[in-house]
Amino acid sequence: MYSLRIFLLIAAQLTFTATARAQWPYEVPFVPSPQVVVDEMLRLAEVNAQDFVIDLGSGDGRILITAARKFGARGLGVDLDEHLVMQSEAAAQDAGVAQRVQFLRQDLFKTDLSRASVITLYLLPGVNMRLRPVLLGLKPGTRIVAHDFELGDWKPDAKVTIRKNVMLWVVPAKIEGRWRLQVPLPAGTQTWDLDLRQKHQEIDGVVRAAGRPPGGVWQPSLRGDRLRFVLVDNTDREQEANLYFEGVVRGGVMEGEFRRGVGNVQTRHAWRAERIQP
Ligand SMILES: C[S@@+](CC[C@H](N)C(=O)[O-])C[C@H]1O[C@@H](n2cnc3c(N)ncnc32)[C@H](O)[C@@H]1O
């Protein structure tokens, strides 16, 4: 089966002659994703009727048409090839989803992505890398799903291989910096500082409390704007307990609930932190 990987191998053998340029006028040629790969991309991204999907380089429109037909989503496809745009519009009519999807002859690099809750890609590695800063700047929680090629050292949040590689990334909130955390504990409300470091969705950090050595921020995870981590409450040596934090990050504020301890002595409490240093 023809694929972009085979195109890459052939392109590497060619000097980019006038003939090659005529055959591949855009930086990525049209190679459609097989239907089972399209299905898997949309399943992995958990596309649903509330989603607005943007397919960058939409080819014959199959990703958006499937998103509308099988998952009830709406969306936009952009492609530089006007014949493919016309073919996509006709296919959307035939599938009865023309009211839910739109196709435009437009450069993907000039497309406003802010409306998207899901972005789909089947492009080449260099194009993905040029898009990456734009993707990382999108609203936290935006899902990006790609057929075949990765986004450099931004690790996927999920990867499935069924004939082809399909990868999902969730745009992470920006959480790096120092946060002041108010924690209601049996010994009284404590003020702790959390120093968090971040590489995309991978995070780590330390917690600082006055008069004590820094402690660990254990099991940290960030998916979109949802954060989880565990701190150890050792304010009273006789009654140490793990504190299981879950919360949402909105700009300079994080808030949510933590559970103190386990089993039938577990208690639940609200928490809040404010960013005090970038
Ligand atoms: C590999 S195909 C993918 C088609 C479709 N997304 C799929 O997965 O079946 C890539 C498409 O990107 C389009 N394309 C290439 N460069 C583009 C650009 N700068 N802006 C918009 N479309 C572009 C090509 O015309 C081609 O249809």
The ligand as an ORCA input file, in Angstrom:
! r2SCAN-3c Opt
* xyz 0 1
  C      -1.148     12.764      3.117
  S      -2.526     13.709      2.564
  C      -3.662     13.456      3.888
  C      -5.119     13.513      3.459
  C      -6.113     13.258      4.586
  N      -5.872     14.105      5.739
  C      -6.066     11.812      5.013
  O      -5.434     11.519      6.053
  O      -6.668     10.970      4.314
  C      -1.897     15.370      2.812
  C      -2.743     16.473      2.158
  O      -2.182     17.717      2.560
  C      -2.371     18.646      1.497
  N      -1.409     19.752      1.719
  C      -0.076     19.744      1.565
  N       0.457     20.919      1.962
  C      -0.572     21.696      2.371
  C      -0.670     23.011      2.909
  N       0.408     23.781      3.089
  N      -1.892     23.471      3.260
  C      -3.006     22.695      3.084
  N      -2.973     21.441      2.569
  C      -1.768     20.945      2.229
  C      -2.134     17.826      0.253
  O      -2.765     18.409     -0.881
  C      -2.751     16.481      0.657
  O      -4.087     16.374      0.208
*
